[in-house]
Amino acid sequence: MTHTVKEEIAYLKNFVTDYKNDLFARLIEERTGYVTMVLEDLYQPHNCSAVLRSCDCFGIQNVHIIENANTFKDNSEISMGASDWLTIHRHKGKGKNHTGETIDELKARGFRIVATTPHERDTFIDDIDLHRGKMAFFMGTELTGLSDEVLTRADEFVKVPMYGFTESYNVSVCAALLMYSVVQRLRRSDIDWHLAEEERDEVLLKWYKRSIKASAEILERFNQENNQ
């Protein structure tokens, strides 16, 4: 019989330092699944990698990357290894537009689709109603922005305030400002923004596996002992 996720986590705790155990225990309580970032077809790897780094810093666990025409390649010098600690959902495959299926998936999981645009009549990010439910923020390509499909199917539209001549922020800067506003307000609210218990355990197990060399072999022996 295979051990449960909780049992595997408890076993792997023996193979890391007390400092690492304490760090994981603290940071998992800071992670949120109430907000997710969705990057639609970004073609500049440094921007995408910078967004991943910000997601980790702000405790946003899930990131969706849509690869229609462009393939994402993480630049670890910019992301600083953030992808090791995030749950990244890559929507890719040749000859297919993956934007629609990503929207369908997120809506089915209870997310409202929030398009990030610089249009004048959009809601400022500081004013978005956090109590209306989980939010999936879509960020578009550096030159053309979000696709028509996202703009047509979005539930809401938000923008980050600008006071200069330039028409838009760099996409990674915009994402960071957006996350800062939402996460700070979320933490001051009465909303339960933490990861659900099952997802929390899955993420913790992934963190331990990332941190321990030969973790697969260790867990295999652990499960074999249980069957003897």
N, C-alpha and C positions, 0 to 999 in steps of 0.2 A: 504494500500500500504506500502510495506517495504521500509525503507530508504536506500539510497545508501551507499556504503562503506565510501565515504568521509563525508557524513552526520553523520554516526555513529561515525567516528573518532572525528569529531568536537564536538559531544555530550559527548563522553567519556573524552575529555580533561578537562571537568569541574570536574572530579572526581579524578584528580591527582594534584600534586603540580606543580607550575610554573617551578621548577627545573627539574622535570621529563618530562614535556612538551618540555622544551628547549633541554634536553638530547636526547629525541627521535627525535626531529627535526634535530638536528645536526648529530646524528649517522645514520639516514636513508640516508643521503646524502653521507655517507662514504661507504655504502654497494654496492657491485658489484655482478652482475649476469653474468659477462663476463668470470669468472673462476668458476669452480665447482670442488670439490674433490670427488673422488669415491673410497670407501674402499671395496675391494673385499675379503669377507670371513675372516676378521681378527678374531682371536680367543682369543686374550688377551685384555680384556675390558679396561685395563688402557691405552693401546696404542690408541685404538679407541677414548676413552674419551679425551685423550691429543690432538688428532687431532682436535676434535670438539672445544676445548678451543682455539687452534691456529686459526681455521677458524673464530671464533668470533672476536678474537683480530685483525686479518688482514682484517676483513670486508667482508669475503666471505660468502654470505648468504646461498647458497644451498650446501648441502652435500648428496651424495647418498651412502647408505650402502647396499651392496649385502650380503645376508645371505643364502648361499647355504648349507654348512654343519654346520656352526657356527651361533649362535644367539647373537646379540648384546645386551649388558646390560650396560647402562650408569653408570659410577662410578662418582657420583656428587662431590665427594671430589677431583677428578682430573679435571673434566670438569668445575668445579665451576659454574654449572648451565648454561653453554653455550647453551645447547640444547633448553633452553627456548626462546632463541633469534634467533636461526637458523631455516631454513626450511629444515627438514630432510626427505629424501625420502628413505623409507625402502623397499627393493625388497626381499620379502621372501615368503615362502610357502613350505610345505612339498613335498618331492619327485620331485623337479624341480630345474634345474640349471637356475639361474636368470641372469647370466652374459650376455647372448646373448640379452635378452629383454631389459636390461639396456642400452647396446650399441645401440640397435635399437632406443630406446626412445631418447637418447641423440643426435644421428645423425639426427633424424627427427627434432629436435629442433635447429639444426644448429651448434652443437658442434663438434669439431674435437677430436678424441680419442687419448690421449697422454699417452703412457705407461711409467711408471717410472721404469727404470732398471739400473743396474750398468755396462752394457756392454760397451766395449771399444769404439765402433764406434757410440755410441749414441751421440746426441747433448747435450752439456752442457746447464744447465737450463738458464744460463745468456745469451745464444745465441739464444734461441727460438724466432721465429718471431711472435711477438704479433699481428701484423696487419693481419695475415691470418685468423682470426676469433676466435670465442669463444672456450675456451679450457676446456676439462674435463680430469683431471689428475687422472689416475688409480694407486692406491697403492695396492700391493699384500700382501699376508700373510707373517708372520714373518719368517717362515722357507723356504717355497717353492717359494715365490714370486708370480707373476701374473700367471693366468691360460694361457694355450695355446690359448684359444679362444681370450683373450685380445691381446696377442702377435701377433696372426694371423691377427686380424682385426684392429689393431691400425693404425692410420694415421701417427703418429710420435713417436719417442722414445727419452726420455731425461734422463739425469743423473745429480746427484749433485757431484761436484768434491771431490775426496778423496786423501789423501796424506800419508796414513799409511798402516800398514799391514792388518788391518781388511778389509774384503771384502764388507761390507755394513754398513750403518747407521741403528740405531734403526728406525723403520718405522715412529714413531711420530716425531723424529728429522728430518728425511728426508723430511717429509711433511712440517714442519715448515720452513726449509731452502728453499724449493721450493717455498712456498707461499711468503716468504719475498722477494725473487728475483723477482718473477713475479709481485707482487702487487706494489713494489716500482717502477719498470720500467713502469708499466701500468699507474700509477699516474703521471708520468713525460711525458707520451705520449699524442698525440692528439686524442686518441681513446675515444669514449664515453663509459666508463665502468660502468656507474651508472645503477641502476635498472630502468627498464621501469616503467612508471607512474602507470600502473595497478598493477604490482607486488609490487611496493613501497607502495601503499595504502593497499594492502592485508597484507603485513608484518607489517606495522604500526598498523593496526587493531588488528593483533595477539598480538603485544607487549602490547597494551592497555588492551586487554582482560587478558593477563597474569598478569598484574600489579594491576588489580582492582578486589577485592573480589565481588562475585555475579554479575560479568559483564554480564552474560547471562540474569539474571533477569532484570537488568537495561536496557539492550537493548530491551528486550521483552516489558517492560513498555513503552519505547520510541516509539516502532513501534505501540503499541496499541493506544497510544495517537494520532498518525498520522491517525488512522483509525476511530476516533470518529468524 
